[in-house]
Amino acid sequence: MSHFLLLLITLILFPLSISSQNTGSKIPIGSSITATTNSKPWLSKSGDFAFGFLPNPNHTTNLFILAIWFDKIPSKTIFWFDRNLAPLGSILTLEANGLILRDTNHNVLQNYTGGLAASVAYAFMNDTGNFVLSGTDSDPLWQSFKNPSDTILPTQTIEVNGPNLISKNRKSDFSYGRFYGGMSNDGNFVLNTKSVFTNLDFDDEYYNSEVISGNRLVFDSEANISVVDKNGERLQTILDTNLSPSDYYFRATLEFDGVFVLYAYPKKGGINSMWIANDTLPRDNICMGINGQKGSGACGFNNVCSLNDTSLRPICKCPEGFLLVDPSNVYGDCKSNFTENCVDKGEYGLVEVKDVDWPFNDYEQRNKSSLDECRKACYEDNFCGAAIFRSDSCWKKRLPLSNGRVDKSLKATAFLKVLRLS
């Protein structure tokens, strides 16, 4: 009878223990994954999430990205990634000092989790999407949720002075982008731009939650995202949804174009299902919201930003006479075919563009000017790359132009200096 009772107690308590941890299978020290197209990832218990290598989306066959993704979604949507690509055949091993990547000659390429406070005992892929390295006392030594890339998931938080969300450079380019999201020292969630990754200061802030006594950003289990105080009291919900977490996967991503988007995906969706944008930040015009004296604005230098009224996402387009520096990146810089002091006046002309403004880069303002006088002033000035005329004033500007945007409220006319086509 005593053996029966012992067995009964074991059967009752063991499932409760596993359920409370919700950790899936423990990944032991010495486990490894190879960077190949057919490598098997480490899965969460539910199979919803996977940790491992995926081919580089830029179709470079000999490079792979270390990532965590939604494994049951056909597109394998990535929500955590390392910015450094791994070469084909390299091996990621779970060791006592962290996740170590070695090449085919066993040379260490990278320690993804360096500087741990203690030795790793095991790892696990949690059913929340959090990948965790644990010590011998089961305390977490490193967590993907505490080291986000550009995305957060339900139950994830962002702390004051914690890591920022950093956008990708482009949709399929996982290097550092120009947009940052995080909790500021005064307890607000803010979105910023920074054109140089190594700079300490941001170029400009284009969203601020404007609360008092904020402590952290919380993506709660109901898929709403709020700034809360130190006691967990909600101060402001910044992104929300009416959809049920039992029916949908959720993620909030700081996109490569600077918009913070709350997405939902039906768990029982078919092969044609897609992520649905439920809410976005900023809710006003991002083209107008970025106004820093540094950096290029929502789009690249010399580019012009307009807003998609449906998605609230920016659209970037080079003005007439300008071409993309990188033809594959419509959000990037545009170049003029005009070069200061390198051509005679007869070889260039001015293109007139309505309702477009570049608010910075002025080097001369001419008041009480007419439209024709503004045009002539820029045409005859070798240093003038563009001019803006509005309200009987003329602003001459030097290249490159920054913060270009469509703004019909100004009733402005822009003159852009370009070479005449032969």
Long-range contacts (C-beta under 8 A, 24 or more apart in sequence): 22-126, 22-127, 22-128, 23-124, 23-126, 23-132, 24-124, 24-125, 24-126, 24-127, 25-124, 26-122, 26-123, 26-124, 27-94, 27-122, 27-123, 27-124, 27-125, 28-94, 28-122, 29-94, 29-95, 29-96, 29-120, 29-121, 29-122, 30-93, 30-94, 30-95, 31-93, 31-94, 31-123, 32-91, 32-92, 32-93, 32-94, 33-91, 33-92, 34-89, 34-90, 34-91, 34-92, 35-64, 35-86, 35-87, 35-88, 35-89, 35-90, 35-91, 35-92, 36-64, 36-88, 36-89, 41-71, 42-123, 42-125, 42-131, 43-71, 43-125, 44-125, 44-126, 44-127, 44-129, 45-127, 46-127, 47-71, 47-72, 48-72, 48-127, 48-129, 48-249, 49-125, 49-126, 49-127, 49-129, 50-76, 50-125, 51-125, 51-131, 53-86, 53-92, 54-78, 56-85, 57-172, 57-174, 58-172, 58-173, 60-85, 61-88, 62-87, 62-88, 63-87, 63-88, 64-88, 64-90, 65-174, 66-92, 66-101, 66-112, 68-125, 68-129, 68-131, 68-144, 70-249, 70-265, 72-267, 73-249, 73-265, 73-273, 74-271, 77-251, 77-265, 77-275, 79-129, 79-149, 79-151, 79-153, 79-251, 79-253, 80-129, 80-131, 80-144, 80-148, 80-149, 80-151, 81-149, 81-174, 82-110, 82-112, 82-149, 83-149, 83-174, 83-175, 83-176, 84-110, 85-174, 94-120, 94-122, 94-123, 94-133, 95-120, 96-120, 98-133, 98-142, 99-123, 99-133, 113-141, 113-142, 116-141, 116-142, 117-141, 128-153, 128-154, 128-155, 128-156, 129-153, 129-156, 130-155, 130-156, 150-177, 150-253, 150-254, 150-255, 151-251, 151-252, 151-253, 151-254, 152-217, 152-219, 152-225, 152-251, 152-252, 153-219, 153-250, 153-251, 153-252, 154-219, 154-220, 154-221, 154-222, 154-223, 154-245, 154-250, 155-219, 155-220, 155-221, 156-219, 157-216, 157-217, 157-218, 157-219, 158-182, 158-183, 158-189, 158-216, 158-217, 159-183, 159-215, 159-216, 160-184, 160-185, 160-187, 160-214, 160-215, 160-216, 161-185, 162-216, 165-254, 165-260, 166-254, 167-254, 167-255, 167-256, 167-257, 167-258, 168-255, 168-256, 169-256, 170-256, 170-329, 170-331, 171-256, 173-256, 177-256, 178-258, 178-295, 178-296, 179-254, 179-255, 179-256, 179-257, 179-258, 180-254, 181-254, 181-260, 183-214, 183-216, 183-217, 183-227, 184-208, 186-214, 187-211, 187-212, 187-213, 187-214, 187-215, 187-227, 187-229, 188-214, 188-227, 189-214, 189-217, 189-227, 189-238, 191-254, 191-258, 191-260, 191-281, 191-282, 193-258, 193-290, 193-292, 193-295, 193-297, 194-295, 195-294, 195-295, 195-296, 202-292, 203-292, 203-293, 203-294, 203-295, 204-290, 204-291, 204-292, 204-294, 204-295, 206-258, 206-282, 206-286, 206-289, 206-290, 206-291, 207-260, 207-281, 207-282, 207-289, 209-235, 209-236, 209-238, 210-236, 211-235, 211-236, 219-250, 219-252, 221-245, 223-248, 223-250, 223-262, 223-264, 225-252, 225-262, 238-281, 239-278, 239-279, 239-280, 239-281, 240-278, 240-279, 241-278, 241-279, 243-278, 251-275, 255-313, 256-331, 257-286, 257-298, 257-313, 257-314, 257-331, 258-286, 258-290, 258-298, 258-314, 259-286, 259-312, 259-313, 259-314, 277-311, 280-311, 280-312, 280-313, 282-312, 283-312, 285-405, 286-312, 286-313, 286-314, 287-314, 287-405, 287-406, 288-405, 288-407, 290-403, 291-359, 291-403, 292-403, 293-360, 295-402, 296-333, 296-400, 296-402, 296-403, 297-402, 297-403, 297-404, 297-405, 298-403, 298-405, 299-331, 299-332, 299-404, 300-325, 300-329, 300-331, 300-332, 300-333, 300-334, 301-333, 301-334, 301-400, 301-401, 301-402, 302-333, 302-334, 302-335, 302-336, 302-399, 302-400, 302-401, 302-404, 303-331, 303-332, 303-333, 303-334, 303-404, 304-356, 304-404, 304-405, 304-406, 305-404, 305-405, 305-406, 306-405, 306-406, 307-406, 319-351, 319-353, 319-356, 319-404, 319-414, 319-416, 320-351, 320-353, 320-416, 320-418, 321-351, 321-416, 321-418, 321-419, 322-416, 322-418, 333-400, 336-385, 336-399, 336-416, 336-417, 336-418, 337-418, 337-419, 338-385, 338-417, 338-418, 338-419, 340-382, 340-383, 340-385, 340-399, 341-382, 341-383, 343-419, 345-379, 345-380, 347-419, 347-420, 348-417, 348-418, 348-419, 348-420, 349-379, 349-417, 349-418, 349-420, 350-375, 350-378, 350-379, 350-415, 350-416, 350-417, 350-418, 351-415, 351-416, 351-417, 351-418, 352-413, 352-414, 352-415, 353-413, 353-414, 353-415, 353-416, 354-412, 354-413, 354-414, 355-406, 355-407, 355-408, 355-410, 355-411, 355-412, 356-404, 356-405, 356-406, 356-407, 356-412, 356-414, 357-388, 357-390, 357-404, 357-405, 357-407, 357-410, 357-412, 357-414, 358-386, 358-388, 358-397, 358-401, 358-402, 358-403, 358-404, 358-405, 358-414, 359-403, 360-397, 360-401, 360-402, 360-403, 361-386, 361-397, 361-398, 361-399, 361-400, 361-401, 361-402, 362-395, 362-396, 362-397, 363-396, 363-397, 363-398, 364-395, 364-396, 365-393, 365-394, 365-395, 365-396, 366-393, 366-394, 366-395, 366-396, 367-392, 367-393, 368-392, 368-393, 369-393, 369-394, 371-413, 374-413, 374-415, 375-415, 378-415, 378-417, 379-415, 379-417, 384-417, 385-416, 385-417, 386-414, 386-415, 386-416, 386-417, 387-414, 387-415, 388-412, 388-413, 388-414, 388-415, 389-413, 389-414, 389-415
